[in-house]
């Protein structure tokens, strides 16, 4: 079982700091490519804790509910 977290952080066009968590590397890379193609800075991060790290928005896109609510186009 792979326990590595698949996280990216980017600065949205709105100026917000956004962290996204994914279930697969493939999905993470797809989002990362779209963000970079929009001209925004994006980086893979090893870990994120809601208690200790800062982000204006954290979305766990492994959850079907979160995935359905999050539209990347609104942020890029």
BELRAHU-V162700 format. One record per residue. N is the residue number from 0. RES is the residue in one letter. PHI is phi in whole degrees, -180 to 180 (* if undefined). Layout:
# BELRAHU-V162700
n:N res:RES phi:PHI
n:N res:RES phi:PHI
This chain:
# BELRAHU-V162700
n:0 res:X phi:*
n:1 res:X phi:-87
n:2 res:X phi:-103
n:3 res:X phi:-65
n:4 res:X phi:-81
n:5 res:X phi:-113
n:6 res:X phi:-125
n:7 res:X phi:-130
n:8 res:X phi:-125
n:9 res:X phi:-146
n:10 res:X phi:-95
n:11 res:X phi:-70
n:12 res:X phi:-59
n:13 res:X phi:-78
n:14 res:X phi:95
n:15 res:X phi:-74
n:16 res:X phi:-91
n:17 res:X phi:-121
n:18 res:X phi:-119
n:19 res:X phi:-120
n:20 res:X phi:-116
n:21 res:X phi:-124
n:22 res:X phi:-87
n:23 res:X phi:-134
n:24 res:X phi:-62
n:25 res:X phi:-60
n:26 res:X phi:-67
n:27 res:X phi:-60
n:28 res:X phi:-64
n:29 res:X phi:-62
n:30 res:X phi:-65
n:31 res:X phi:-58
n:32 res:X phi:-64
n:33 res:X phi:-62
n:34 res:X phi:-65
n:35 res:X phi:-66
n:36 res:X phi:-66
n:37 res:X phi:-82
n:38 res:X phi:86
n:39 res:X phi:-101
n:40 res:X phi:-75
n:41 res:X phi:-145
n:42 res:X phi:-142
n:43 res:X phi:-79
n:44 res:X phi:-121
n:45 res:X phi:-76
n:46 res:X phi:-160
n:47 res:X phi:-154
n:48 res:X phi:-127
n:49 res:X phi:-60
n:50 res:X phi:-80
n:51 res:X phi:-122
n:52 res:X phi:-105
n:53 res:X phi:-110
n:54 res:X phi:-159
n:55 res:X phi:-74
n:56 res:X phi:-145
n:57 res:X phi:-121
n:58 res:X phi:-125
n:59 res:X phi:-93
n:60 res:X phi:-77
n:61 res:X phi:-74
n:62 res:X phi:-83
n:63 res:X phi:-59
n:64 res:X phi:-66
n:65 res:X phi:-65
n:66 res:X phi:-61
n:67 res:X phi:-69
n:68 res:X phi:-85
n:69 res:X phi:-95
n:70 res:X phi:-118
n:71 res:X phi:-56
n:72 res:X phi:-59
n:73 res:X phi:-68
n:74 res:X phi:-106
n:75 res:X phi:-107
